[in-house]
């Protein structure tokens, strides 16, 4: 069972899923152990995602602690498969990762990588 916590502060080696809103309104989803450090890397261009170059300023709009890297990677994949309205509902708090992952078509422990319905 996936246990969700708001963030992973003071927890070594636990990954968080995060979402950034770019200046153009687009959303970027990623995972990191240290979200603040990862955002700084994106903003400084050092090891930052190519997608984010020139899209600043960036604003953290969602963060959820997920635990180990394997789980975080699976959940990240699922979130990236969501359409924009579903991602916005997650950011706005109208739905939760638990709701998304409890969808019968979206099993976080499934290794197949099938997209959520």
N, C-alpha and C positions, 0 to 999 in steps of 0.2 A: 504494500500500500504506500503510495506517495504521500509524504508529509510535507505540507506547504507552510512556510514561515515568511513573514514580510521581507526580511533581509537577513544576510548572513554575517552581520557585524560581530566581531570577536569570535568567529568560528573559522579556524584554519582549514583550508582545503575544501571548503564547501562552495559550490557554484550557485550563482544567482542568474536568473533570466532577467534581462533588462530591455526596456524599449526607450528609444530616444526619438524626440520629435525634432525634425530639422526645420530650418528657417522657411523652407518651401512647404511645410506642413506634412511632409512624408514621414513615415515611421520606419525606424530601423530596429531590428531585434537582434540581440546577441546574448552570449553567456560569458561570465567572468567570475573569478574568485574575488577580485577587488574591483568593484564596479567603478568607484571614483577614479582609480588609477587607469582603468580601461578607457573611460571617457576622456581623461587627459591625453591618453595616447591617440585617440581619435582626433581630438582638437588640435594637437601639436603636429599631426601628420606622421609621427614616428610609430610605425606598426599599426596605424589606423586603417580602417576599412576603406577601400577605394571609393565605395558608394558615398561615403560621407565627405569626401574632399570637396570643398567649395560649397557645402550645404549648411554651414554653421550660421549663427550659433546653435549649439545642440542643447536640448533640454531633456533631462531625465523625467519620464512621465510614468514609468512602471518599473518596479523591481520586486522580484519574488525569489526567495531562497529555495533551492531545489535539492541540494545535497551533492552527490557525486557527479562527476563529469558525464558519465554515460546517461544518467537520468536527465541531466540538464540538456544534453545534446538531443535526446529524443523529444523532450518537451519543446525545445527551440524549433525543431523541425515541424512539429505540430502547429505551433503558433505561426510560423512562416507560411503554412498552408492556408491559414484563415484569410477570408477576404477583408477588405479594409473596414467594413462596418463591424465585423466581429472583433477586429483588433481595437477599434475605437470603443466598443462596448467594454472590452477588457480594461483599457486605459481609464475610461470614465467610471469604472466600478459597477457597471450594470450587469456584468457577469464576472466570474472568477475563473482562474486556471482550473480549479476543482470542477467547476461546471463543464468547462470545455473538455477536460480529460475524462469526466464521467460519462460523456456521450458514448453510447455503445459503438459508434463508428470511430472512436478515438481512444484506444487503449495505450496508455503511456508505457506499459511494460511490453508491448508488442514490438518485436524486432523487425517486422516486415517493412516498417516505414510508410504504411498506408496513411493517406491523408485523412483528417477528421472530416466528418460529414457536417 
